[in-house]
Amino acid sequence: MDIVAQIIRRRRQVLVLCYIDYRMNQRIVSDDQYEEWVQELSHLQDHNPAEAERANMHVDFKGVHLKDADCLKLDQVWIQDKALHLLRYQASIKGNQ
């Protein structure tokens, strides 16, 4: 996977997980897993600024400290849709156990 694709993937994950955690007060990954992804995204963006600028959502993430989710724009419909999809999926898995 190229750098731009990795940055986009992690940005999307961070946004959706923040929405689930902060707006829906639920968790689908551990704090350690989330922190690992945030650190990876920070590293990718810091060490690949040109690619980070080319990646989707550059403006949304520019200058944002990833540990401060209040700065992220979580009101986008695709974020809410993905969050609901993941929570339904998680519930269906738990229901089958």
C-alpha positions as CSV (number, residue, x, y, z in Angstrom):
1,M,0.0,0.0,0.0
2,D,1.4,3.4,-0.9
3,I,2.0,6.2,1.6
4,V,-1.0,8.3,0.5
5,A,-3.4,5.3,0.8
6,Q,-2.0,4.5,4.3
7,I,-2.6,8.1,5.4
8,I,-6.1,8.1,4.1
9,R,-6.9,4.8,5.7
10,R,-5.6,5.9,9.1
11,R,-7.4,9.2,8.9
12,R,-10.7,7.5,8.2
13,Q,-10.2,5.1,11.0
14,V,-9.3,7.8,13.5
15,L,-12.4,9.9,12.5
16,V,-14.8,6.9,12.7
17,L,-13.3,5.7,16.0
18,C,-13.5,9.2,17.5
19,Y,-17.1,9.5,16.5
20,I,-17.9,6.1,18.1
21,D,-16.1,6.9,21.3
22,Y,-16.9,10.6,21.8
23,R,-20.4,11.0,20.2
24,M,-21.8,7.5,20.8
25,N,-19.9,6.7,24.0
26,Q,-18.9,3.2,22.9
27,R,-15.7,1.4,22.0
28,I,-14.9,-1.1,19.3
29,V,-11.1,-1.2,19.6
30,S,-8.9,-1.0,22.7
31,D,-7.2,2.2,23.8
32,D,-3.8,0.6,22.9
33,Q,-4.9,-0.2,19.3
34,Y,-6.3,3.3,18.8
35,E,-3.1,4.8,20.2
36,E,-1.0,2.6,17.8
37,W,-3.0,3.9,14.8
38,V,-2.8,7.5,16.0
39,Q,1.0,7.2,16.4
40,E,1.3,5.6,13.0
41,L,-0.8,8.3,11.4
42,S,1.3,11.0,13.1
43,H,4.5,9.3,11.9
44,L,3.3,9.0,8.4
45,Q,2.2,12.6,8.2
46,D,5.3,14.0,9.9
47,H,7.7,12.0,7.7
48,N,5.8,12.3,4.4
49,P,4.5,15.9,4.3
50,A,4.0,16.0,0.6
51,E,2.0,12.8,0.6
52,A,0.0,13.9,3.6
53,E,-0.9,17.1,1.7
54,R,-2.1,15.1,-1.3
55,A,-4.1,12.7,0.8
56,N,-7.9,13.3,1.3
57,M,-8.9,15.3,4.4
58,H,-5.6,17.2,4.5
59,V,-7.3,20.4,5.6
60,D,-9.2,18.6,8.4
61,F,-6.0,17.1,9.8
62,K,-3.6,20.0,9.3
63,G,-2.3,21.3,12.6
64,V,-4.6,19.0,14.6
65,H,-3.1,17.1,17.5
66,L,-4.5,13.7,17.1
67,K,-5.0,13.1,20.8
68,D,-7.4,16.1,20.9
69,A,-10.5,14.6,19.1
70,D,-12.5,17.7,19.8
71,C,-10.6,19.4,17.0
72,L,-11.7,16.8,14.4
73,K,-14.8,17.4,12.2
74,L,-16.9,14.4,13.2
75,D,-20.2,15.7,11.7
76,Q,-19.8,14.3,8.3
77,V,-22.5,11.8,7.1
78,W,-20.0,9.2,5.9
79,I,-18.4,9.0,9.4
80,Q,-21.8,8.5,11.1
81,D,-22.8,5.9,8.5
82,K,-19.6,3.9,8.9
83,A,-19.8,4.1,12.7
84,L,-23.3,2.7,12.7
85,H,-22.3,0.0,10.3
86,L,-19.4,-1.1,12.5
87,L,-21.5,-1.0,15.6
88,R,-24.2,-3.2,14.0
89,Y,-21.5,-5.6,12.7
90,Q,-20.0,-5.8,16.2
91,A,-23.4,-6.5,17.7
92,S,-24.1,-9.2,15.2
93,I,-20.9,-10.9,16.0
94,K,-21.6,-10.8,19.8
95,G,-25.1,-12.1,19.1
96,N,-23.6,-15.2,17.4
97,Q,-21.3,-16.1,20.2
